[in-house]
Each structure stands twice: as structure tokens, then as C-alpha cells.
């Protein structure tokens, strides 16, 4: 029994180390000069520098890409939540013969490779005159966030006790009040995770943004990929700094949502 527990913990720690170490190493290399990064022996003791971050933050394309990413990801997640949460609640609480097909269709949108979605949409936006615009990115990303939020929202609402909703109806609550004031707060913990997961997916989206933008609506992942050069003179420090900066907004969003959720539960417990 002790041996199996030891093996289980060892596997868990190894998996955690495998997931965390690349992120830590990327953050460390972001503060190194290129000479310290390309040495045959990895350096753990070095003189840190902020030149990599200064170079990335000093480019106008990075600021424009940050604004485009925030508007595209934030707008698509907001629209996806406004449309997806009521849809997920309706599927979970009012099932019919089409419910299973709807859930399978929503899930199948996540099975499609990005190129299968990007090429037809690129043709559509070119014909409509919306290619390389924030509007086209928001609408396209909304398809992804809507599918993700519905997919994760249905089981979250299904776990809400029906007795609580029935008691609310006895108290005079209508269907919209039951959804907004009963089901939504109870399922909020899982729903916040769904919204955060949807934001991370579209924030890190690369291929669709690459095919739907050229200059005006380029997102931050596209701008970050352009900081590299071909050949042996790859600016590894700048690339690592761009990865660190690219990871900050999703981490901030998850931290803010977690803090709001913890505060809400503390108020309920008090």
C-alpha cells in the first residue's frame, strides 16, 4: 500500500515538474542575454537583463497586437457567454430529441482542424470585405467560444439540483429569474472555469488569426512569431520575453475570476 502510494505521488510530482519546468525555464531565459542562452552548458547563475522585455514592449506592433488580441478574445468570450450560457441551460433543463444531436454538433466543432475552419471563413470575409478586420476575428472566435462554453456549460447546469429550482418557482420566480438568480449562481464555479478556458483558447489561437489577418488586425501571437529570424541568429531572449508577456493576460484573468469566485463563496458562508 505504501509502495503504491509512493509510486502514485512520484508519478504526480514528475507530471507536475514536466508541466512547470518549461514555463520556469522560459521565464529564466527571458532575463538572459543571447550569449548566456546558447552556451552548451545551461547557466543558472547569470547577470539578468531587461533588454529583451524593453525590445518587445518598445515595438508599436506589439501594442497594436495586444489591443487586437484583447478586443478579439474579450469580445468573442463576452458574446459566447451571453449566447452560450442560456443555450447550455436550455439544453440541460429542457431536453428534447434534438438535445443529443445539438451537443454532438457543438462538440464536433472542436474536432475540426483550424485550417478546415479558416479557409472557408477567409473566402467569406474576403467576399464581404471584412478580411483583416477585428470584426471578422471576433465573429470567427465567437464560433469557438460559443462551442466551448456550451460544451462545458451543459454538465455544469445539469448538476444544479432541480429541487432548488422548483422551490424558486413556488416562490414566484419565472424561468428567466430561475436561470439568473438560482441556476447561474449555483453553477458559477464551473461556468467561470468554462469562460476562462474559452478565453485561453482564443487568446492563444494562431493559425486562424494568421489566415484571417495580414496587418491591421494581427493578434499578439502573430506579432510574437514575427520577432524571430531565420538562420542561426535567432533572438532567443526576445522570443522568451514575448512568450512571458503573452502569458500574462490569461493568468491575470484566471486570477481575477478566482478571486471573485472566492469572495462570493466567503460572503455566502458568512
FENGI-V850658 format. One line per field, one symbol per residue. phi: phi as a letter, one per 20 degrees, with the letter a starting at -180 (. if undefined). Layout:
phi=???
//
This chain:
phi=.fffffffffffffffffeeggffffffffddffffeefgdgdddbefcdfffffffeefffffffffffffffffffffffefffffffffecfbfefffffffffffefffgffeffffffffffendfmcffffffffffffffffffeegffffefgffffffffffofeffffffdcffffeffffffffffffffffefdffffedccbfdfefgffffefecfoeefffffffffffffefgfffffffffffffffffffff
//
